[in-house]
Amino acid sequence: IDFSQTVRGSEAGKSVIAQINQQHATYQKDIQTVTAELEKSRQELARQQTLLDPKVFNDRRRKFQEKARRLQLNVQKVKKQLDASFATGMREIEIVLAEIINEVAKEKGINIVMNAGRVKGTILFVDSQLVISREALERLNKKLPTMDLKLPTKKETLSGAPNSAKNTQPATAAPAR
């Protein structure tokens, strides 16, 4: 299954995308209105620069810059909110789709479902009988119950003397018992 494409192509996914796009367009109009007002203020401020006392001009310039900074922060805040709403909506759809994948796989006797989309090979569903971790662990513990390491002696490490060749060999497995 192409998981991402299925989520986005679903009616719910299309609804989330449409709602976000509609809200974005509304905010974009508001931003354009405020930006136009800011541009008018900037032009007026530039026109008054030679007419105003430098202190008064600097005060007005600071106020203008603060207003522009607030607009920028508000735009970033709105973008974060829209991104979070989009992610939340899509995540909820993904949860429901995952449940559906499990149901369909069980109904059809499918043991494993993999993502065929952008992240190919990601396993989305696996029959618990295919997971062999417990059996592999039991066999590993039986075949290799301990691991004896060749560690440097306290004398070798504290004296600053280089380790002898026999102690720099890789660890070997303990003989099977």
C-alpha positions in Angstrom: 0.0 0.0 0.0 1.2 3.5 -0.7 0.4 4.7 2.8 1.0 8.5 2.3 -0.8 8.6 -1.0 -3.8 6.7 0.5 -3.9 9.2 3.5 -3.7 12.2 1.2 -6.1 10.8 -1.4 -8.8 9.9 1.1 -11.9 12.0 1.5 -10.7 12.9 5.0 -7.2 13.8 3.7 -8.6 16.0 1.0 -10.8 17.7 3.6 -7.8 18.4 5.8 -5.9 19.8 2.8 -8.8 21.9 1.7 -9.4 23.4 5.2 -5.7 24.3 5.6 -5.6 25.9 2.1 -8.8 27.9 2.8 -7.5 29.1 6.1 -4.1 29.9 4.5 -5.9 32.0 1.8 -7.8 33.9 4.5 -4.7 34.6 6.4 -2.8 35.6 3.2 -5.4 38.3 2.5 -5.1 39.7 6.0 -1.3 39.7 5.7 -1.5 41.5 2.4 -3.7 44.2 3.9 -1.4 44.7 6.8 1.7 44.6 4.6 0.1 47.3 2.3 -0.5 49.5 5.4 3.1 48.9 6.5 4.4 49.9 3.1 2.3 53.1 3.2 3.8 53.9 6.7 7.3 53.2 5.4 6.8 55.5 2.4 5.4 58.2 4.7 8.2 57.8 7.1 10.8 58.1 4.3 9.1 61.2 3.0 9.2 62.8 6.5 12.8 61.9 7.2 14.2 65.3 6.0 11.3 67.2 7.6 11.5 65.7 11.2 13.8 66.3 14.0 16.3 63.3 14.0 15.1 62.2 17.5 11.4 62.2 16.4 12.3 60.4 13.2 14.3 57.7 15.0 11.4 57.2 17.4 8.9 56.8 14.6 11.3 54.5 12.7 11.6 52.3 15.8 7.9 52.1 16.1 7.6 51.2 12.5 10.3 48.5 12.8 8.5 47.1 15.9 5.2 47.0 14.0 6.9 45.1 11.1 8.6 42.7 13.6 5.2 42.0 15.2 3.7 41.2 11.8 6.5 38.9 11.0 6.1 37.1 14.4 2.3 36.8 13.8 2.9 35.3 10.4 5.3 32.8 11.8 2.8 32.0 14.6 0.0 31.4 12.1 2.1 29.2 9.9 3.1 27.1 13.0 -0.6 26.8 13.9 -1.6 25.7 10.4 1.3 23.2 10.2 0.3 21.8 13.6 -3.4 21.5 12.6 -2.4 19.8 9.3 -0.1 17.3 11.1 -2.7 16.5 13.7 -5.4 15.9 11.1 -3.2 13.7 9.0 -1.9 11.8 12.0 -5.5 11.0 13.0 -6.2 9.7 9.5 -3.0 7.6 9.6 -4.2 6.0 12.9 -7.5 5.0 11.4 -5.8 3.8 8.1 -3.4 1.6 10.2 -6.4 0.0 11.9 -8.0 -0.6 8.6 -4.8 -2.2 7.2 -4.7 -4.6 10.1 -8.4 -5.5 9.6 -8.0 -6.1 5.8 -4.8 -8.1 6.3 -6.5 -10.4 8.8 -9.6 -10.8 6.7 -7.5 -11.7 3.6 -5.0 -13.9 5.5 -2.1 -11.5 4.6 0.9 -11.9 6.9 2.8 -8.8 6.1 1.9 -5.4 4.5 4.7 -3.1 3.3 4.7 0.5 2.3 5.0 0.9 -1.5 5.2 4.6 -1.4 8.1 7.0 -0.9 9.4 5.1 2.1 9.4 1.7 0.3 9.9 -1.4 2.4 8.6 0.0 5.7 6.5 -2.7 7.3 3.1 -1.5 8.2 1.6 -4.7 9.4 3.1 -8.1 10.4 1.4 -11.2 11.7 2.6 -11.9 15.2 3.5 -15.5 14.2 6.1 -14.1 11.8 8.0 -12.3 14.7 10.6 -14.8 15.9 12.4 -12.7 18.5 11.5 -14.9 21.5 12.5 -18.1 19.8 15.8 -16.6 18.5 16.6 -15.2 21.9 16.0 -18.7 23.5 18.3 -20.3 20.9 21.0 -17.6 21.3 20.9 -18.0 25.1 21.3 -21.8 24.7 24.1 -21.6 22.2 25.9 -18.7 23.7 25.1 -18.4 27.4 28.0 -16.1 28.3 30.6 -13.9 26.6 34.0 -13.9 28.2 35.9 -10.7 27.3 39.7 -10.3 27.5 39.9 -7.1 29.5 43.1 -5.2 30.3 44.4 -5.6 33.8 44.4 -2.7 36.2 48.2 -2.6 36.1 48.3 -2.3 32.3 45.7 0.5 32.1 47.0 2.6 35.1 50.7 2.4 34.3 50.2 3.9 30.8 51.9 0.9 29.3 50.5 -0.2 26.0 48.3 -3.2 26.1 50.0 -6.4 25.1 49.1 -8.0 21.8 47.1 -10.8 23.4 44.8 -8.3 25.1 44.1 -6.3 21.9 42.5 -9.3 20.1 38.8 -9.1 19.5 36.5 -10.8 22.0 35.8 -14.4 21.3 32.8 -16.5 22.2 32.9 -18.8 25.1 32.8 -22.4 24.1 29.3 -23.9 23.9 28.4 -25.9 27.0 
